[in-house]
Amino acid sequence: MLDINHSPEFLKKIEKIKNNALKEKIKKQIAKIIEFPEIGKPMRYSRKGTRELHIRPFRISYAYLKGNNKIVFLDLYHKDEQ
């Protein structure tokens, strides 16, 4: 079974989103990540070992630890904050 964790800030950032349609899109993408953990784009250089999934205008950053069968949701940020 897949173990799922998140950083404390991750849920706070989702709650701050006022647009309910966008919030639902993000929740659907999180469910998709849980179902298919390797769906996100693998990052390189200093962010190696993490993946990102784009949900306009945000990105979900997460780490999929295949050996431990674990997903850690790291951050939800606006694309312009990159």
C-alpha positions as CSV (number, residue, x, y, z in Angstrom):
1,M,0.0,0.0,0.0
2,L,1.2,3.5,-0.8
3,D,2.1,5.8,2.1
4,I,1.1,9.4,1.6
5,N,2.5,12.4,3.5
6,H,2.5,16.2,3.0
7,S,4.3,19.2,4.3
8,P,2.4,21.4,6.7
9,E,2.3,24.3,4.3
10,F,0.9,22.1,1.5
11,L,-2.7,21.9,2.9
12,K,-2.6,25.6,4.0
13,K,-1.9,26.7,0.4
14,I,-4.8,24.6,-0.9
15,E,-7.2,26.0,1.6
16,K,-6.2,29.6,0.7
17,I,-7.4,29.1,-2.9
18,K,-10.7,30.8,-3.2
19,N,-11.7,29.5,-6.6
20,N,-13.6,26.3,-5.9
21,A,-13.3,25.0,-9.5
22,L,-9.6,25.4,-9.3
23,K,-9.5,23.7,-5.9
24,E,-11.4,20.7,-7.3
25,K,-9.0,20.5,-10.3
26,I,-6.1,20.4,-7.8
27,K,-7.8,17.7,-5.7
28,K,-8.4,15.6,-8.9
29,Q,-4.8,15.9,-9.9
30,I,-3.6,14.8,-6.4
31,A,-5.8,11.7,-6.7
32,K,-4.3,11.1,-10.1
33,I,-0.8,11.4,-8.6
34,I,-1.7,8.9,-5.9
35,E,-3.0,6.5,-8.6
36,F,-0.1,7.0,-11.0
37,P,2.9,8.4,-8.9
38,E,5.2,8.7,-11.9
39,I,2.8,11.0,-13.9
40,G,4.7,14.2,-13.0
41,K,7.7,15.6,-14.8
42,P,11.0,14.5,-13.1
43,M,13.0,17.5,-11.9
44,R,16.8,17.9,-12.4
45,Y,19.8,19.6,-10.8
46,S,19.1,20.9,-7.2
47,R,15.5,19.5,-7.3
48,K,16.5,16.0,-8.4
49,G,14.4,13.3,-6.9
50,T,11.2,15.4,-7.0
51,R,8.4,15.6,-9.6
52,E,6.0,18.3,-10.7
53,L,2.6,18.4,-12.1
54,H,1.3,21.5,-13.8
55,I,-2.2,22.7,-13.1
56,R,-2.6,26.1,-14.6
57,P,-1.5,28.5,-13.0
58,F,0.0,26.3,-10.2
59,R,2.4,23.5,-9.9
60,I,2.3,20.6,-7.4
61,S,5.8,19.5,-6.3
62,Y,6.1,16.0,-4.8
63,A,8.6,13.3,-4.2
64,Y,7.9,9.7,-5.1
65,L,10.0,7.3,-3.1
66,K,9.6,4.1,-5.1
67,G,11.7,2.0,-2.7
68,N,9.7,3.0,0.3
69,N,6.4,3.1,-1.7
70,K,5.8,6.6,-0.4
71,I,4.6,9.9,-1.8
72,V,5.4,13.2,-0.1
73,F,3.6,16.3,-1.3
74,L,6.1,19.1,-0.9
75,D,4.6,22.3,-2.3
76,L,1.9,24.0,-4.3
77,Y,3.1,27.2,-5.9
78,H,2.2,29.7,-8.6
79,K,4.2,29.2,-11.7
80,D,5.5,32.8,-11.6
81,E,7.1,32.1,-8.2
82,Q,9.5,29.6,-9.6
